């Protein structure tokens, strides 16, 4: 089946509507969608970062939530940070950390696939769950991330500490 640009546009519109509905029900302040069908909201988090900016990236068949922390890794620590994030990602069931070597940006990404021919918009529950998971992961690994960034511990030890109470 050939998907037309109007069908793709309809899918994007449906995903945007679900996100707007989520914001309204959850009483979340956010920026308006931009021309790339992206929006963002800032959430308070009980960690060393205090807040996380969550980008809602709408695509024709998916919604991607990107939890960007307010700290960038400087060039001299990037290899250690990359190792830490890869170790933290190992075995994750939902999402994973991203690292931009160009500017040191660190984020946690969770995609919600909506389908092609069997398209279904994400639900309030899926979005809410993705936010809980993303915030939990950022919080769990925040202390270790900062300790590695400041040279206080090695990546392997920082991940072991972050995961010591994992069930």
Secondary structure, DSSP 8 states (H G I E B T S, - for coil): ----HHHHHHHHHHHHHHHHHHHHHHT-------TTSEEEEEEE-SSTTSEEEEEEEEETTEEEEEEEES----GGGHHHHHHHHHHHHTT-SS-EEEE-TTT--EEEEEEEE--STT-----HHHHHHHHHHHHHHHHHHHHHHHHHHTTSS-HHHHHHHHTTT--
